[in-house]
Amino acid sequence: MSIKAGDKVPSATLKVMTADGPSNVTTAELFGSGKVVTFSVPGAFTPTCSARHLPGFVEQAAALTARGVDRIVCIAVNDVFVMSAWGKSANVGDRIVMAADGNGEFTRALGMELDATGFGMGQRGKRFAMITQDGVVKAVHVEAPGEFKVSSAEYVLSQL
């Protein structure tokens, strides 16, 4: 079952890159306080994700912050090294937390897994955006297969 408005963000541990190397971060730390906008992509460096999804959030980061967003989190079922390299290549800086869900545990807990084995990509996560407040889901916007509309930065901004 997929996560929905009113649900509490499930407990899981993700990885982020720090100056000291890979570090664990819990979902309680990421989502436990404040307003958080999260977007999930099927894979770092993939066409739509790199050309439109991540860049849209980089471009709209200040506007999202102006609307009361405390943190923007990008999640993918990729390893922390790939997520870090992707963030650097997109000039994310400190505007977006690039969180690796390497084994897909958080993605499965959200009910957002995607079987991409037909594309040679294994198990991944669906393309979606989620707005949370103090660890509780306020809205989830899941894309239909092959689409990119309701998880875009512009759409999320319109929902705040």
Secondary structure in CASP SS format (residue, H / E / C, confidence):
PFRMAT SS
TARGET T0000
AUTHOR 0000-0000-0000
METHOD secondary structure of the structure
MODEL  1
M C 1.00
S C 1.00
I C 1.00
K C 1.00
A C 1.00
G C 1.00
D C 1.00
K E 1.00
V C 1.00
P C 1.00
S C 1.00
A C 1.00
T E 1.00
L E 1.00
K E 1.00
V E 1.00
M E 1.00
T E 1.00
A C 1.00
D C 1.00
G E 1.00
P E 1.00
S E 1.00
N E 1.00
V E 1.00
T E 1.00
T H 1.00
A H 1.00
E H 1.00
L H 1.00
F H 1.00
G C 1.00
S C 1.00
G C 1.00
K E 1.00
V E 1.00
V E 1.00
T E 1.00
F E 1.00
S E 1.00
V E 1.00
P C 1.00
G C 1.00
A C 1.00
F C 1.00
T C 1.00
P H 1.00
T H 1.00
C H 1.00
S H 1.00
A H 1.00
R H 1.00
H H 1.00
L H 1.00
P H 1.00
G H 1.00
F H 1.00
V H 1.00
E H 1.00
Q H 1.00
A H 1.00
A H 1.00
A H 1.00
L H 1.00
T H 1.00
A H 1.00
R C 1.00
G C 1.00
V C 1.00
D C 1.00
R E 1.00
I E 1.00
V E 1.00
C E 1.00
I E 1.00
A E 1.00
V C 1.00
N C 1.00
D C 1.00
V H 1.00
F H 1.00
V H 1.00
M H 1.00
S H 1.00
A H 1.00
W H 1.00
G H 1.00
K H 1.00
S H 1.00
A C 1.00
N C 1.00
V C 1.00
G C 1.00
D C 1.00
R C 1.00
I C 1.00
V E 1.00
M E 1.00
A E 1.00
A E 1.00
D C 1.00
G C 1.00
N C 1.00
G C 1.00
E H 1.00
F H 1.00
T H 1.00
R H 1.00
A H 1.00
L H 1.00
G C 1.00
M C 1.00
E E 1.00
L E 1.00
D E 1.00
A C 1.00
T H 1.00
G H 1.00
F H 1.00
G C 1.00
M C 1.00
G C 1.00
Q E 1.00
R E 1.00
G E 1.00
K C 1.00
R C 1.00
F E 1.00
A E 1.00
M E 1.00
I E 1.00
T E 1.00
Q E 1.00
D C 1.00
G C 1.00
V E 1.00
V E 1.00
K E 1.00
A E 1.00
V E 1.00
H E 1.00
V E 1.00
E C 1.00
A C 1.00
P C 1.00
G C 1.00
E C 1.00
F C 1.00
K C 1.00
V C 1.00
S C 1.00
S C 1.00
A H 1.00
E H 1.00
Y H 1.00
V H 1.00
L H 1.00
S H 1.00
Q H 1.00
L C 1.00
END
